[in-house]
Amino acid sequence: MRVLIVDDEEGIRQVIKEYCLFEKYDCLEASNGKEAVELVKANDIDIIILDIMMPKMDGYTALKEIRKYSNVPVIMLSARNDEYDKLLGFDLGVDDYVSKPFSPKELIARIKAVTKRGNIEQDIYNYKTLSIDFLGHVVSIDDREVKLTPKEYELLVYFVQNKSIALSRETLLSKIWGYDFFGDDRTIDTHIKMLRNNLGKYRNLIKTVRSVGYKYEEE
């Protein structure tokens, strides 16, 4: 897999590169958005790690240019933790968003999760006697179909796609309900409660992460 790392800080690029090389990923680097656009045009890239605040061309502008000819997955990096920045990024086609400072190990986990999403619907997910047929949109436990609402199903699939990653309520709202949904934390909490109830003996796979949100983790 080839990763394009775009950040004007060489130290950050080197840290990300070190962890990517450990995973045996090929790495390309760019110090600004303009370089990133040219590298995407000239190379086959599997995922982009893209900073927002950069000279010559910022991350948002670079992403707009890249999206004109490529749907390559993008994880956005930013030292700013503004909700507007995140929503703008998602509207432009960002697949995930990581705020600085970040854990390199978590970033690698997010890279793996994002790159798997394109292929996940070709597979059937199995964990013990829990099964998800992504093509048929069928969830079963002990070979019996579990009746989930559409949102419960979408939540479960998103959790599985992002296994072991802590997901904020804000992220879940934007990804599952959409950016124009005027909900609040209770919307997420209520659906998580119902989903857990429907999962029965597998309810504990969805764990509460204090002060953050939730994550799906196999035991």
Summary of the structure (lengths in Angstrom):
residues: 219
radius of gyration: 18.2
end to end distance: 28.4
largest distance: 56.5
contacts: 642
relative contact order: 0.10
helix: 45%
strand: 22%
